Amino acid sequence: MSEGSAICEKGIEVLIMGSLFNLDNPIWRFMGKLVDVFILTLLWAVCCIPIITIGPASTAVYYVTLKLVRDEESYTVRSFFKSFKENFKQGSVIGIIMTLLLVFFLYDIYAYFMMGTQISRILGIVFLGIFLLYLITLVYVYPLQAKFYNKIRFTLRNALFIGVKHIFRSLAMIIIAIAVIVGCLFFPPLILLSYGLIAFLQSYFLVVIFDKYIPKEDEANGDSVVAEAKRELEAQEAEEGEQVHIVMTQQDQQPADTQVFSREMFASREPKEETDSADTQDNKEEEQK
């Protein structure tokens, strides 16, 4: 009886030790992501020192975290600097714009409420409402820059549009950021994970939202999708006389990671459908004749 119990205990011990040192164990996977978040926060802090590089640094963090939440294989440091380099120009401009707007809003809101008059308080409340729209835009602008190619003005516009359209998720992501910041005040060691943790937690919402704008059939078509999208956008350029960009990251040009995101993200198919329906109607009239 005792010998059987000993064998049983030994077997349980082996199972526990085997699962404990298995790299696919949920605990180890969680620890691995926690280390990645720490590394991202450190890289972000170092790369933000020149101030003007806040944009590309933030973009690079979201590029990596969007992959982490999808459990896609990625080298954290290498992926960070790859995105940092590719988004340096546009990311820097976006970062400067968003930083200046942040300073402007905070200063104005503080000034209006410090004046103490009724009119100034009303103006302060109005600016708080506008500031909320700014925060909503801020939540999406760097992830959009990380995931898609686009002109800066369209990236900013799309960030606000998506944020308002998915207002509850947007507010949840803002609350996450505030909670982490407040947590850092009460528990200073959390600063080591701060920005990376915010981006990582928000990315769980972002992948769900972005998937709504990525056609399912496109994900399996790979390069053929890119070619078709380029032809469509070239046709738009010819008609409108305006430069239009195919919005697709170089680092994601794999069949499983293909995304197409044009500047007419929400309405681009409508004119095409109207044209198609008009052509169909003309064909029917010719057949009747």
N, C-alpha and C positions, 0 to 999 in steps of 0.2 A: 504493500500500500504506500509506504513511504518512498520506495523507489519510483513508483508511478508518479507520485506527486512531484518528486524531484525532476523527473523527465518533463513533466508538464510545465513546471516553473521555468526549466531551462528553455523549453520551446517558446514560451511567452517572452522570455528575456531576449531570445534571438529575434523574434518578430518585432519587439519594441525597438531594439537597437538597429535592426535593418530599416525600419520605417523612419527612425530618427535621423539616420545618416543618408537617407535617400534624398537626392537633390530635387526630386519632383515632389517632395513633401510640401504641403501647403505652408508649413511654418518656414521652411527654407526659402520658398519662393517669395513669401512675404518679406523675409529678412533681406533677400536679394533686392527687391524693389525699394525697400527702405534705404539700403545703401545707395542705390541709383538716385533716389530723391536727394540724399545728402550730397552726392557728387554734383548733381545738377544745381543745387542751391549754391554750392561753393563756386562752381564755374560761372554761374550767373552773377554772383557778387563780385568776383574778380573782373569779369568782362564789363560790368557796369561802372567801374571806377572812372573811366573817361566821361561819364554821363551821356554823351551823344550816342553811345553804343548800347543804351538800355533797350532800344527797339530790337536789334538783331539778337541780343542776348536773350530777351524774353521770348522771341520767336523760336529760337533754338531749343529752349526749355520745353515749350509746348510740342515741338516736333518730336522730341524724344518721349514725352509723357503720353502722347497720343498713340505711340507704338507700344509703350509699356502696358497700357490698359487693354490693348488688343492682344497682349502676349506675343507680339511679333519679335522675332530675334533682332537684336540691335545692340551695337557697341555704343555704350552711353557717351563716352568722351568723343569718339570718332564721329558719331552722328551729330552730337552737339556742334562741333566745330564745322562740320560739313554744312549744316543748316545756317550757322552763323555767317559763314563765308558767302553762301549763295544768296542770303537775304540781307547782306550788309547794307547795301545802298538804300533799298526801299525800307528796310526795317529801321534804319537810322532816321530817315525822314519821318516815318510814322511815330517813332519814339520821341522825337523832338516835338512834333505836333501835340501828342498826347500829354507830354510832360508840361509844356507851356500852358495847355488848357487846364491841367490839374492845378497848377500854381494860380492861374487866373481865377478859377472857380473858388478855390479855398480862400484866397485873399478877399474876393468880393463878398462871399458869404460871411466871413468873419467881420469884415468892415460894416456890412449892412446891419448885422445883429448888434454890433458894438455901438452903433449910433444911438440906439435906444428910442428912436421915433417910430410912430405907427407905420408911416410910409416905408421907412427903411426895413422894418420887420416884414412887411408885405413883399418888398423886393427881395429880401433874404429868402423868404419861402419860395418865391418864383424861381430864384437861382438854385435852390435846393432841388426843385423839380427838374430843372435843366441839368443839374449835376447828376441826377439819377440816370438820365438818358446818356450822359457821358460815361458813367460807370458801366452801363449796359453795353455801350460800344467798346469800352476798354476790355470787357470780359471776352469779347469775340475777335477783336482786331488782330491780336498776335497769333491765336490759333488759325485764323483764316490765312494770314500771311505765311504761316508755317506749312499749311496744307495745300494751298492753291496759289497759282500765279494770277496776278491781276494788276491793273493800274491802282495806284495808291488811293485815288478818290473813290474808285469802285469798291476797294477793300473796306474803306471806312463806311461807305454807304451800305454795303452788304452786312457789315457788322451791326450797324444800328437796326437795319431791317430784320435780320434774323433774331436779334435780341428782343425786339418788340414783339415779333411774331411768337416767340417762345418765352413769353414774359415770365412765367412761373419758374421755368428752369433757370432763366437768367437771374431772377431774384435769389434762387437757391444758391447759385454760384457766387453771387455777391455776398450772401450770408456766410458761405464757406470761407471766403477771403477774410471777412471781418472777424469770424470766429478764430481763425489761425492767428491773425494779428493780435487780437485780444489775448489769446492763449500765450503768445510770446511775451506779453507784458506781465502775466502772472507766473509764467514758467519760462524764464529766459533761455534755457538750453534748447527750447523748441525753435529758436532762431536758426539753428543749424539745419533745420528742415524747411523753414518758412516758405520761401517762394516755390521751391520744388514741390512741397506738399500741397500748396494751393493749386498749382498747375495740374498735379497728379489727380487730385480729387475732382477738380473741375472737368478733367478729360473724360471721366466716366459719363458726364452729361453731354460733352461735346461730340463724342463719337456717335451717340444716339441721334443727335441733331444733324450732324453732317451726313449721316447715312440717308437721311430723308431727301437730300439733294444730290445723291449719287445714284443714278439709275442702276438697278440690279443687273440688267442685261449687259451694262457697260463693263462691269467688274470682270466678266469672263472673256471679253473680246480683245483685251490687250491693245496692241499697237493699231489694230484696225479701227478701234474707237477713236484713237488720237487722230488718225488720218482723216476719218469722216468728220470729226469736229473741226479740224483745220480747214477742210474744204468748205464747210458751212460758214465758218467765220471769215474766210477769204471772200465768200460771196457777199457777206454783210459789209465787208470793207469796200467792195466794189460798188455796192448800192449806196452806202452812207458816206463814202469818201473819208472815213475815219478809221484810224488804226485800232484794231480789236485784237486782243490777246487770247490765245488758248491758255486756260488757267489750269496748269497741271505741273506738279513738282517733278523735277528731274529725278529726285531720289525715290519717287514712288512710281516710276514708269515700269512697273512689273505687272504682269497680267492680273495678279491677285490684289494689287494696290492701285489700280488705275482709277483716277478720278477726273471728271470733266466738269469744269465750273466756269461758265462764261459770264461776261459782265451782264448779260440779260438772263441771269440765273433763274428768275421766277416767271419770266414772260417770253423767253426766246422761242419757245415752241408754238406759241399762239399765232404769230404771223405766218409761220410755216404751215400750220394747220389750216389757216384761213386761205392761204394760197392754194394748198392742196384741194380744199373743198371747192374753191372757185374753178380750178382746172377740171375737177370731176364734173361739175355742173356744165361747163362748156362742152365737155366730151359727150355728155348725155344729150345736150341740145343738138350737137352735130349728128349723133346717131338717130335722133328723132327726125331730123331733116332728111 
